Amino acid sequence: MDSCEKEFESASQEARRLAIALKRFTEVQDPVWKEKYQHYLSLRFRPAISELIRQDDFLRIQKLCQFVSITESALDTFIEEAVRLHREEILSFFLEFQKDHFGFHDHDFTF
């Protein structure tokens, strides 16, 4: 077990656990720990994505969205946050995700 995994298990502050999980879920090779981090992040999905938006970490957002189902209301929140923080690449990803999974049924794009 790596020192990060020891720290993850012993950390009592959720912010610290979240930071470790966000860093390690793409780095760790051990399938047991990969599953632990993914499970933890699926339970803390909104704060995880919000933190990645703040960090402008597009690649980790893409990877996290591969194993967690996103509700339409959560997606709307992420889009608003990406707009507020001027994260164009992340915003583009979320808008494409919205189009693919939910459509733009409440918007009229007629000219």
Contacts in CASP RR format, 6 or more apart in sequence:
PFRMAT RR
TARGET T0000
AUTHOR 0000-0000-0000
METHOD contacts of the structure
MODEL  1
MDSCEKEFESASQEARRLAIALKRFTEVQDPVWKEKYQHYLSLRFRPAIS
ELIRQDDFLRIQKLCQFVSITESALDTFIEEAVRLHREEILSFFLEFQKD
HFGFHDHDFTF
2 28 0 8 1.000
4 20 0 8 1.000
4 23 0 8 1.000
4 24 0 8 1.000
5 24 0 8 1.000
5 28 0 8 1.000
5 33 0 8 1.000
7 16 0 8 1.000
7 20 0 8 1.000
8 17 0 8 1.000
8 20 0 8 1.000
8 21 0 8 1.000
8 24 0 8 1.000
8 37 0 8 1.000
11 17 0 8 1.000
11 20 0 8 1.000
14 44 0 8 1.000
17 40 0 8 1.000
18 44 0 8 1.000
18 47 0 8 1.000
18 48 0 8 1.000
18 51 0 8 1.000
19 51 0 8 1.000
21 37 0 8 1.000
21 40 0 8 1.000
21 41 0 8 1.000
21 44 0 8 1.000
21 48 0 8 1.000
22 41 0 8 1.000
22 48 0 8 1.000
22 51 0 8 1.000
22 52 0 8 1.000
22 57 0 8 1.000
22 60 0 8 1.000
24 33 0 8 1.000
24 37 0 8 1.000
25 34 0 8 1.000
25 37 0 8 1.000
25 38 0 8 1.000
25 41 0 8 1.000
25 60 0 8 1.000
25 63 0 8 1.000
25 64 0 8 1.000
26 59 0 8 1.000
26 60 0 8 1.000
26 63 0 8 1.000
28 34 0 8 1.000
28 37 0 8 1.000
38 67 0 8 1.000
41 48 0 8 1.000
41 64 0 8 1.000
41 68 0 8 1.000
42 67 0 8 1.000
42 68 0 8 1.000
45 64 0 8 1.000
45 68 0 8 1.000
45 70 0 8 1.000
45 74 0 8 1.000
46 74 0 8 1.000
46 77 0 8 1.000
48 64 0 8 1.000
49 61 0 8 1.000
49 64 0 8 1.000
49 65 0 8 1.000
49 74 0 8 1.000
49 78 0 8 1.000
50 78 0 8 1.000
50 81 0 8 1.000
52 60 0 8 1.000
52 61 0 8 1.000
52 64 0 8 1.000
53 61 0 8 1.000
53 78 0 8 1.000
53 81 0 8 1.000
53 82 0 8 1.000
53 85 0 8 1.000
53 87 0 8 1.000
53 90 0 8 1.000
54 85 0 8 1.000
56 85 0 8 1.000
56 87 0 8 1.000
56 90 0 8 1.000
58 87 0 8 1.000
58 89 0 8 1.000
58 90 0 8 1.000
58 93 0 8 1.000
61 90 0 8 1.000
61 93 0 8 1.000
62 93 0 8 1.000
65 97 0 8 1.000
70 78 0 8 1.000
70 97 0 8 1.000
70 101 0 8 1.000
72 98 0 8 1.000
72 102 0 8 1.000
75 94 0 8 1.000
75 97 0 8 1.000
75 98 0 8 1.000
75 101 0 8 1.000
75 102 0 8 1.000
78 90 0 8 1.000
78 94 0 8 1.000
79 91 0 8 1.000
79 94 0 8 1.000
79 95 0 8 1.000
79 98 0 8 1.000
81 87 0 8 1.000
82 88 0 8 1.000
82 90 0 8 1.000
82 91 0 8 1.000
82 94 0 8 1.000
83 91 0 8 1.000
98 104 0 8 1.000
END
